[in-house]
Amino acid sequence: MEQIIHIKNMVCPRCKMAIQTILVELGIPFSTIELGEVKTSGTLSIEQKKKLGNKLKDIGFELLESEKSVLIAQIKSLIVQQVHFSSSELKVNFSDFLAEKTKHNYNYLSRLFSEIEGITIEKFITIQKIERIKELLFNKEKNLSEIAFEMDYSSSAYLSTQFKKETGMTPSAFKKMKQPNRSNLDII
């Protein structure tokens, strides 16, 4: 029987590889690994779960048990996946996207997220977008207009305003930095 295990702090493809390594090392069969969750090919014993939890903790991950923490992790994973790794444009707004993917009313998701995380979902999305913009600016592969379009901003001026509000500097000042101040996705 398949079991879904939820894991906190999975934010990138390398995280998935690290989880895969641990599962193989522990001899836990799995069918898929996605950001925030693993589908095992069978039900884990209490001992397997304990060993997995310890191995995950050693490298900065955490097994999630409560329904609310699983839901928060799912919201974060969906946002991170969409902002940082999706090549397709979101056809609906984030509230509809999250409600559809989690099968929960957005108002409930919003209240729960704010209560547990201390910030709104919208603020979390903005923070993620700013981190993605920093990455794009640092790589210098695209100009500000192209970045604004890719990140679904109405204009490069609006992107610049929001960037300065969040970081305290303009995108052009950020580009000139030799050591840009970027945050790891798992601590945002």
DAGIRA-V77705 format. One record per backbone hydrogen bond with DSSP energy under -1.0 kcal/mol. NH is the residue of the N-H (numbers start at 1). CO is the residue of the C=O. E is the energy in kcal/mol with one decimal. If there is no record, write none. Layout:
BEGIN
nh->(NH;NH)
co->(CO;CO)
e->(E;E)
END
This chain:
BEGIN
nh->(3;5;7;8;16;17;18;19;20;21;22;23;24;25;26;27;28;31;32;34;37;38;39;40;41;49;50;51;52;53;54;55;56;57;58;59;60;61;62;64;70;71;72;73;74;75;76;77;78;79;80;81;82;83;84;85;86;97;98;99;100;101;102;103;109;110;111;112;113;114;115;116;117;118;124;125;126;127;128;129;130;131;132;133;134;135;136;137;138;139;147;148;149;150;151;152;153;159;160;161;162;163;164;165;166;167;168;174;175;176;177;182;187)
co->(40;38;36;62;12;13;14;15;16;17;18;19;20;21;22;24;23;39;39;37;34;5;32;3;29;45;46;47;48;49;50;51;52;53;54;56;57;56;8;6;66;67;68;69;70;71;72;73;74;75;76;77;78;79;80;81;81;93;94;95;96;97;98;99;105;106;107;108;109;110;111;112;113;114;120;121;122;123;124;125;126;127;128;129;130;131;132;133;134;135;143;144;145;146;147;149;148;155;156;157;158;159;160;161;162;163;164;170;171;172;174;180;184)
e->(-1.2;-3.1;-2.1;-3.4;-1.5;-1.8;-2.3;-2.4;-2.4;-2.3;-1.9;-2.6;-2.6;-2.6;-2.4;-1.0;-2.8;-3.4;-1.1;-3.0;-1.6;-2.5;-2.5;-3.1;-2.1;-2.5;-2.2;-2.5;-2.8;-2.7;-2.2;-2.5;-2.8;-2.3;-1.9;-1.0;-1.5;-2.9;-1.1;-2.7;-2.1;-2.1;-2.4;-2.3;-2.2;-2.5;-2.5;-2.6;-2.6;-2.2;-3.0;-2.9;-2.2;-3.0;-2.8;-1.5;-1.2;-2.3;-3.0;-2.2;-2.5;-2.5;-2.5;-1.4;-2.2;-3.1;-2.3;-2.7;-2.8;-2.3;-2.5;-2.5;-3.1;-1.6;-2.1;-2.6;-2.4;-2.6;-2.3;-2.8;-2.6;-2.1;-2.2;-2.8;-2.6;-1.9;-2.5;-3.0;-2.7;-2.1;-2.2;-2.7;-2.2;-2.6;-2.6;-1.4;-3.1;-1.9;-2.6;-2.3;-2.5;-2.9;-2.5;-2.2;-2.1;-2.8;-2.3;-2.2;-2.4;-1.2;-1.4;-1.3;-1.5)
END
